[in-house]
Amino acid sequence: MGRPPLPLGTHGEIRAYQVGPKKWRARTLYRDYDGKVRPVERYGSSKGAATNKLRGALRDRSRAVVGDEVTASTRVGVVAEMWLRELDESSKALRTKRTYHESWTRDVSPVVAQLRGNEVTVSLATRALRSINESAGPGSAKHAKVVLSGIMGLYVRHDALESNPIREVVLPQTSRKAAEARMHLAPEELPGLRKCLRKNNKAVRRDLPDVVDALSGLGCRIGELLALDWSKIDFAAGTIAIEGTVIRITGTGLFVQAHTKSDAGMRTVEPPTWLMDMLKRRYQESDSEWVFPTTSGTLRDADNARADLRAALKGTEWEGLHPHAFRHLVATMLDAAGLSAREIADYLGHERVSMTQDVYMTRKSRGSSAAEALANVQVLG
């Protein structure tokens, strides 16, 4: 019986020979992932040095993947291109793809693109991401961490690295109090906020009072609201179909993506009567296909709408208020009215009830319908 073949990715006995003064050659046979056995050798100034160099080369070679050629020494920029191609072919939302592409180009690439995979350690990644946090803010650092983790995960998937170092990186904690100040709006604050916007001529010209009214009745994402066209509103049934979101792609422009952030976000809701009455009034006055268009009747950019709201509230007690605060507001009111976590999650378009409970709800309770619960949110004239 012949000698059994070496397992794939393994080598035979290492032998070292002196080939000259202070020059040694270490040699062995290695079975590649294509099944072929090939000699591998390295030189060093001593037997130990040559052997160590050969062991290092064998370790990197064993982590190679035929075809993709990803090894521990492959540069991060090369693997990043592979990861971004995978991202583009995935089912993730176009806005998410754009965000991660921009994060790589703007924040991540300048600091790691020329490094080799095995040079990206936990400490190096921590320094890089904390630097991004200080220079560009926690949001950019969070996106950068997702991108870098995905890239390093590709090394792991190709057996080029044993573990993903980014999983051990801890970013600085954002002040919870500061975050709540930007993302939370109490129900008793809403009348004052509406009065503030209606007294602001620029806010009125930019249609912010009605936008805020709609957000406080629907609790949808700002991009979902601006993607609404009149065909999505059934006045007879008293329902609104939320089935898309506004995004902007470089080189393409502004358009409506025909799906929301998740499958659960594709929903038809029954909002309170006062909101439907406001929409009827807008429909009668509108010359645009969009429910909340720009002043010229075209599709409105969500980023611009956020900027308009920030500008209108600058210097007021609501300075820095984010449109997402209205999702918290609606969840709080539905929770207080006794709706179940499942009912609230369905109205907000959450894929997981746990997200609704952990982030948006203040207590557990049960009740009837969202339209009834939001009926007391009166629109100010």
Secondary structure, 3 states (H helix, E strand, C coil): CCCCCCCCCEECCCEEEEEECCEEEEEEEEECCCCCEEEEEEEECCHHHHHHHHHHHHHHHHCCCCCCCCCCCCEHHHHHHHHHHHHHHCCCCHHHHHHHHHHHHHHHHHHHCCCEHHHCCHHHHHHHHHHHHHHHCHHHHHHHHHHHHHHHHHHHHCCCCCCCHHHHCCCCCCCHHHHHHHHCCCHHHHHHHHHHHHHCHHHHHCCHHHHHHHHHHHCCCHHHHHCCEHHHEECCCCEEEECCEEEEECCCEEEEECCCCCHHHCEEECCCHHHHHHHHHHHHHCCCCECCCCCCCCCCCHHHHHHHHHHHHCCCCCCCCCCCHHHHHHHHHHHHCCCCHHHHHHHHCCCCHHHHHHHHCCCCCCCCCHHHHCCCCCCCC
